Amino acid sequence: MARTAPPRRSRRLRYSKAALLLFGLGLVLGLIVVSAELVGLGWVASALMALGLVAIPLALLADGKRAVRLPRWLGGLRRKSLSRKATAPASRPSPRVRPRPAVRRRR
């Protein structure tokens, strides 16, 4: 019998899903507030929807950065070029100092 790998959970758009769920929760809570005429929960529903709306663009940016990954060989080249740029530019070599000739002592 062939072994199969355990199912992997999809991590695509993880933050976007969370932001949309937050907005949807606020939307459902707002529907409940309106239909049951609950005055106190109106602010909570409104805050959840607003937080979800603000979080959606931020989540899309975060997920987009996670989705774009460089190949290993390109990442290695990029790191090397950045480290070369980080070093100070070579300046003029200092003039050589000639060693003094040995002084002969008289006896």
C-alpha positions in Angstrom: 0.0 0.0 0.0 1.4 3.3 -1.0 1.9 6.0 1.6 0.4 9.3 1.0 1.6 12.6 2.5 -0.6 14.2 5.1 -2.8 17.0 3.6 -1.1 20.3 3.9 -3.1 23.3 5.0 -3.2 26.0 2.4 -1.5 29.2 3.7 -2.4 31.3 0.6 -3.9 34.6 1.5 -3.9 33.9 5.2 -4.1 37.5 6.3 -6.7 38.4 3.7 -8.9 35.6 4.9 -8.7 36.8 8.4 -9.5 40.3 7.5 -12.5 39.2 5.4 -13.8 37.0 8.2 -13.5 40.0 10.6 -15.5 42.2 8.2 -18.1 39.4 7.7 -18.5 38.9 11.4 -19.2 42.6 11.8 -21.7 42.5 9.0 -23.5 39.5 10.5 -23.5 41.2 13.9 -24.9 44.4 12.3 -27.7 42.4 10.6 -28.6 40.9 14.0 -28.5 44.3 15.7 -30.8 45.8 13.1 -33.3 42.9 13.0 -33.4 42.5 16.8 -33.2 46.3 17.4 -30.3 46.0 19.9 -28.9 49.4 20.4 -25.9 48.5 22.6 -24.3 46.2 20.0 -24.5 48.7 17.1 -21.1 50.2 18.0 -19.4 46.9 18.3 -20.8 45.8 14.9 -19.7 49.1 13.3 -16.3 48.8 14.8 -15.8 45.3 13.6 -16.8 46.2 10.0 -14.5 49.3 10.1 -11.6 47.3 11.4 -12.2 44.7 8.7 -12.3 47.3 6.0 -9.0 48.9 7.2 -7.4 45.5 7.5 -8.2 44.2 4.0 -5.7 46.4 2.1 -3.0 45.8 4.7 -3.6 42.1 4.6 -3.4 42.0 0.8 0.0 43.8 0.9 1.2 41.3 3.6 0.0 38.3 1.6 1.5 39.8 -1.6 4.9 40.1 0.0 4.7 36.5 1.2 3.7 35.2 -2.2 6.6 36.7 -4.1 9.7 34.7 -3.3 12.9 34.8 -5.1 14.6 31.6 -6.4 17.6 30.5 -4.3 20.1 31.4 -6.9 18.7 34.8 -7.4 18.5 35.4 -3.6 22.1 34.5 -3.2 23.2 36.9 -5.9 21.2 39.7 -4.4 22.7 39.2 -0.9 26.2 39.3 -2.3 25.6 42.5 -4.3 24.0 44.1 -1.2 27.0 43.2 1.0 29.4 44.6 -1.6 27.5 47.9 -1.7 27.5 48.1 2.1 31.3 48.2 2.4 33.0 51.6 2.2 34.4 52.6 -1.1 38.1 52.0 -1.5 40.1 55.2 -0.9 43.5 56.1 -2.0 46.1 53.9 -0.6 48.2 55.6 2.1 51.8 56.5 1.0 54.2 53.8 1.9 56.4 54.7 4.8 59.9 53.5 4.2 61.7 51.9 7.1 64.5 53.9 8.5 68.0 52.6 7.8 69.6 51.0 10.7 71.8 53.4 12.6 75.3 52.1 13.2 76.6 52.7 16.7 80.2 53.5 17.2 82.1 51.5 19.8 
